[in-house]
Amino acid sequence: MSAALKLETKSESEDPIVEVKTALETLTTEVKAKADNDNKLVARITELETKLARPNIIRGANDNVESSAEQKAFEAYLRTGDKAGPEELKTLTVSSDPQGGYLAPSEMSTEFVRNLVQYSPIRAVASVRSTGSPSVIYPARTGVTNAKWKGEAQTQEASEPAFGQAEIPVNEVNTYVDISNQLLADSAGSAEQEVRLALAEDFGQKEASAFLIGTGSNMPKGLFVDPAIAPYAATSNAAVSFEDFINVYYDLPAAYRANGTWGMNSKTLAAARKLKDASGQFLWQPSVQVGQPESILGRPVIELIEADDIGSNKSPVIFGDFSGYRIVDRVSMSILVNPYIRATDGVTRFHATRRVGGAVLQAAKFRKLKNPA
């Protein structure tokens, strides 16, 4: 009997109907679990779509930043007005409006509003060198020998070239800027970048101005104020003419005018663009290629902000090979950040320093157009 029972049990366990039933039950359980997961996923997607459909859901760069207490309080005030809780009202800043009210919380933007800083592109055309000394002395030949024609048996005469020196002192320009630590922190680093950019623009403008109109006293000697550059008299004290440009162009030696560049400010350039010759051809010619400068008599033009306007006893135009002006860099602009000197005031100081010199080395390479008095 025991053997019969064992045989019956074995037969039932190997019954294919039972196996299929068991497999179906297992599959049903798995499908149900998957369906539950799908339903949860659909519900989650629906919830996210609902949130995205709400106005002002996109906050920009600070999506993962939790609202401040002041922002939360202001939102509560907008929803409920004066019925907002005392804690929310205490958090808000009371405005100076006599009718009462509360100011919206401030937000520090990472975008800075800045004005354009213009300066003349003198460095792009001048001769630039570096030095490790407080000044640079260039030996200069100021004259040639004096050979003479002689007949047979006539005695030769001695002559000597003339030599001199041209010294370019290195000058320093500097300043410092104080910025509150709160501004530096709230701006996420952009305030410090703006300070550095402002200093670089300021120093660039100061340098360019000194290279053109500097007095030479504790600053570079300017190109326009150097008395060694020969002037050429214009035909009028209140205008420039087509003939003036031709005269200045050919008054410069051919070796120099081949590398010459015209320099003038925007007002003079506007007047030059209107000039025509007898056949109606414009003096000024537009660039024929992208990236190439406009030209006058085949030579490029640069805009020099510091140049004189057209007027009595003024020099509105300069022409020449600008390699005759030498710029000497001693130290590039350096910025020292000092967070300690005014730490008790919550202020960081930025020190900026630049050492540079400039002077005309070869005045013969230039001509100035000068209006008569």
C-alpha positions in Angstrom: 0.0 0.0 0.0 2.8 2.3 0.7 4.2 1.6 -2.7 0.9 2.4 -4.3 0.7 5.7 -2.5 4.2 6.6 -3.7 3.3 5.8 -7.2 0.1 7.9 -7.1 2.0 10.9 -5.7 4.6 10.7 -8.4 2.0 10.5 -11.1 0.3 13.7 -9.8 3.6 15.6 -9.6 4.4 14.8 -13.1 0.9 15.7 -14.4 1.4 18.2 -17.3 -1.9 20.0 -16.4 -0.6 20.8 -12.9 2.7 22.1 -14.4 0.9 24.4 -16.8 -1.4 25.6 -14.1 1.6 26.4 -11.9 3.3 28.3 -14.7 0.2 30.3 -15.5 -0.1 31.3 -11.9 3.5 32.5 -11.8 3.1 34.4 -15.0 -0.1 36.0 -13.8 1.7 37.2 -10.6 4.6 38.7 -12.7 2.2 40.5 -15.1 0.2 42.0 -12.2 3.4 43.3 -10.6 4.5 44.8 -13.9 1.1 46.4 -14.3 1.3 47.9 -10.9 4.8 49.4 -11.7 3.4 50.7 -15.0 0.5 52.4 -13.2 2.9 54.0 -10.8 5.1 55.3 -13.7 2.0 56.7 -15.5 1.0 58.4 -12.3 4.4 59.9 -11.8 4.6 61.2 -15.4 1.1 62.7 -15.0 2.3 64.5 -11.9 5.4 65.9 -13.6 3.4 67.1 -16.6 1.0 68.9 -14.3 3.9 70.7 -12.5 5.5 71.7 -15.8 2.2 73.2 -17.0 2.2 75.6 -14.0 3.4 79.2 -14.7 6.9 80.3 -13.6 8.0 76.8 -13.0 11.3 77.4 -14.7 13.7 79.4 -12.5 16.9 79.3 -14.5 20.2 78.6 -12.9 19.0 78.2 -9.4 16.5 75.3 -9.9 18.2 73.3 -7.1 18.4 76.2 -4.7 15.8 76.3 -2.0 13.9 79.5 -1.7 15.1 81.8 1.0 13.0 82.7 4.1 12.4 86.1 2.6 11.2 84.7 -0.7 8.9 82.2 1.1 7.5 85.0 3.3 6.9 87.2 0.3 5.0 84.4 -1.5 2.8 83.9 1.5 2.1 87.7 1.6 1.1 87.6 -2.1 -1.3 84.8 -1.4 -2.9 86.0 1.8 -2.0 89.7 2.1 -2.0 91.1 5.7 -3.5 87.8 6.9 -0.2 86.1 6.5 1.3 84.8 9.7 3.3 87.1 12.0 6.5 85.2 11.3 6.2 85.8 7.5 5.4 89.5 8.0 8.4 89.9 10.3 10.7 88.5 7.7 9.7 91.0 5.1 11.3 94.5 4.7 8.8 97.3 5.3 8.9 99.8 2.4 9.0 103.6 2.8 5.7 103.9 1.1 3.4 106.0 3.4 0.5 103.6 2.4 2.5 100.7 3.8 3.5 97.6 2.1 6.4 95.3 1.6 9.3 95.2 -0.8 9.9 92.2 -3.0 13.0 90.3 -2.1 16.1 91.2 -4.1 17.8 88.8 -6.5 21.4 89.1 -7.5 21.7 88.7 -11.3 24.9 87.3 -12.8 24.6 89.6 -15.8 26.4 92.9 -15.4 25.4 96.1 -17.3 28.5 97.9 -18.5 29.3 100.8 -20.8 31.7 100.4 -23.7 35.3 101.5 -23.0 36.9 102.9 -26.2 40.6 103.3 -26.7 42.9 103.8 -29.7 44.5 100.7 -31.2 48.0 102.2 -31.1 49.5 98.9 -29.8 48.4 97.1 -33.0 50.6 99.3 -35.2 53.5 100.5 -32.9 56.7 98.7 -32.2 56.3 96.8 -28.9 59.3 95.4 -26.8 59.7 94.0 -23.3 62.4 95.0 -20.8 63.5 94.1 -17.3 65.0 97.5 -16.6 63.5 100.8 -15.3 64.4 102.4 -18.6 65.8 101.6 -22.1 68.5 103.5 -23.9 68.7 103.2 -27.7 71.9 104.4 -29.5 70.8 106.7 -32.3 72.6 107.9 -35.4 71.6 111.5 -35.9 73.7 112.3 -39.0 75.8 110.7 -41.8 79.3 111.3 -42.9 80.1 114.1 -45.3 81.9 112.8 -48.4 83.0 115.4 -51.1 83.9 115.2 -54.7 87.6 115.7 -55.3 89.8 116.1 -58.2 93.1 114.3 -58.9 95.7 114.8 -56.2 93.3 116.7 -54.0 93.5 115.9 -50.3 90.6 114.0 -48.7 88.7 115.7 -45.9 87.6 113.9 -42.7 84.0 113.7 -41.6 82.2 111.9 -38.7 78.6 110.6 -38.4 76.7 112.1 -35.5 75.5 109.9 -32.7 73.1 110.3 -29.8 70.9 108.4 -27.4 67.2 107.9 -27.1 66.0 106.9 -23.7 62.5 105.5 -22.9 61.7 105.5 -19.2 59.3 103.0 -17.8 56.4 104.6 -15.9 53.9 103.1 -13.5 50.1 103.4 -13.5 48.2 101.9 -10.6 45.0 102.0 -8.6 43.0 99.9 -6.1 39.3 99.0 -5.8 37.4 98.0 -2.7 34.5 95.5 -3.1 32.2 94.3 -0.4 32.5 90.7 0.5 28.7 90.4 0.4 28.7 91.5 -3.3 31.5 89.1 -4.1 29.6 86.2 -2.5 26.1 87.1 -3.8 27.4 87.4 -7.4 28.8 83.9 -7.5 32.2 85.1 -8.6 31.0 87.4 -11.5 31.7 90.6 -9.5 35.4 89.7 -9.2 35.5 89.0 -12.9 33.9 92.4 -13.6 36.5 94.1 -11.4 39.3 92.5 -13.3 37.7 93.4 -16.7 37.1 97.0 -15.6 40.7 97.4 -14.5 42.0 95.9 -17.8 39.8 98.3 -19.8 40.8 101.3 -17.7 44.5 100.5 -18.0 44.2 99.9 -21.7 42.4 103.3 -22.2 45.0 105.1 -20.0 47.9 103.6 -21.9 46.5 104.3 -25.4 45.8 107.9 -24.4 49.3 108.4 -23.0 50.9 106.9 -26.2 49.1 109.6 -28.2 48.9 112.7 -26.0 51.0 111.9 -22.9 53.1 114.7 -21.6 56.2 112.5 -20.8 56.0 113.5 -17.1 55.5 110.3 -15.1 53.8 108.9 -18.2 54.8 108.0 -21.8 55.5 110.7 -24.3 52.6 111.0 -26.8 52.9 110.8 -30.6 50.8 113.9 -31.2 52.7 116.1 -28.8 56.3 115.2 -29.8 57.7 118.4 -31.4 60.2 116.4 -33.4 57.5 115.2 -35.8 57.4 117.6 -38.8 54.0 119.3 -39.5 52.6 120.0 -42.9 50.4 123.0 -43.2 46.8 122.4 -44.4 45.2 124.8 -46.9 42.4 125.8 -44.5 42.1 126.4 -40.7 38.6 124.9 -40.6 38.7 122.0 -43.0 40.8 119.3 -44.7 41.0 118.9 -48.5 41.8 116.1 -51.0 45.0 118.0 -51.8 46.0 118.1 -48.1 46.1 114.3 -47.9 48.1 114.1 -51.2 50.6 116.6 -49.9 51.1 114.9 -46.6 51.4 111.5 -48.3 54.2 112.6 -50.7 55.9 114.7 -48.1 56.9 111.5 -46.3 60.0 109.7 -47.8 59.0 106.8 -50.1 60.6 104.1 -47.9 58.3 105.2 -45.0 55.1 105.9 -46.8 55.2 102.4 -48.3 54.4 101.1 -44.7 52.4 104.2 -43.7 49.1 104.3 -41.9 46.7 107.2 -41.5 45.4 108.1 -38.1 42.6 110.5 -37.2 39.5 110.7 -35.0 36.0 109.8 -36.1 35.0 113.4 -37.0 37.9 113.9 -39.2 37.4 110.5 -40.8 33.8 111.4 -41.6 35.0 114.6 -43.3 37.6 112.6 -45.2 35.1 110.2 -46.5 33.2 113.0 -48.2 36.2 114.3 -50.2 36.2 113.8 -54.0 38.7 114.6 -56.7 37.9 116.6 -59.8 36.5 113.5 -61.6 34.2 112.6 -58.7 36.3 109.8 -57.2 36.2 109.5 -53.4 39.4 109.9 -51.5 38.4 107.2 -49.0 38.1 103.7 -50.3 36.2 100.9 -48.5 37.8 97.6 -47.7 37.8 95.1 -50.6 38.2 92.1 -48.3 36.7 91.1 -45.0 39.1 91.9 -42.1 41.1 94.4 -44.1 41.0 98.1 -43.1 39.6 100.9 -45.2 42.1 103.0 -47.0 43.1 106.5 -48.1 45.4 106.7 -51.1 46.0 103.0 -50.8 47.1 103.1 -47.2 45.1 101.8 -44.2 43.3 104.0 -41.7 43.0 103.6 -38.0 40.7 105.7 -35.7 42.6 107.5 -32.9 40.1 108.8 -30.4 42.6 111.3 -28.9 43.5 113.0 -32.2 42.5 116.7 -32.6 39.3 117.8 -34.3 39.7 119.9 -37.4 40.3 123.5 -36.2 42.6 126.5 -36.1 46.2 125.5 -35.1 45.1 121.8 -34.6 46.7 118.6 -35.9 43.8 116.4 -36.9 45.7 113.9 -39.1 48.9 112.0 -38.7 50.5 109.7 -41.4 53.5 107.5 -41.1 55.2 104.2 -40.3 54.0 103.6 -36.7 56.9 101.3 -36.0 58.7 104.6 -35.4 56.9 104.7 -32.0 58.3 102.3 -29.4 56.3 100.8 -26.6 58.3 99.2 -23.8 56.6 96.8 -21.4 58.2 96.3 -18.0 55.4 94.5 -16.1 52.1 93.4 -17.5 49.0 94.4 -15.5 49.1 92.5 -12.2 46.2 92.3 -9.7 46.8 91.6 -6.0 43.8 90.6 -4.0 44.0 91.7 -0.3 41.1 90.3 1.8 42.8 91.3 5.1 43.4 95.1 5.1 39.7 95.8 5.5 38.5 92.5 6.7 36.7 94.1 9.7 34.7 96.2 7.3 33.7 93.2 5.2 35.6 94.5 2.2 38.2 93.0 -0.1 40.7 95.3 -1.8 42.1 94.7 -5.3 45.4 96.4 -6.1 46.3 96.8 -9.8 49.7 97.8 -11.2 51.1 98.3 -14.7 54.6 99.5 -15.8 55.1 100.6 -19.3 56.9 103.3 -21.3 56.5 104.8 -24.8 58.2 107.4 -27.0 58.9 108.4 -30.6 62.2 106.8 -31.7 62.1 107.9 -35.3 60.3 111.1 -35.9 61.2 111.1 -39.6 58.7 108.3 -40.1 55.8 110.6 -39.4 54.1 113.7 -40.8 51.3 115.7 -39.2 48.7 117.7 -41.1 48.2 120.9 -39.2 45.6 123.5 -39.7 47.0 127.1 -39.8 46.1 129.5 -37.0 
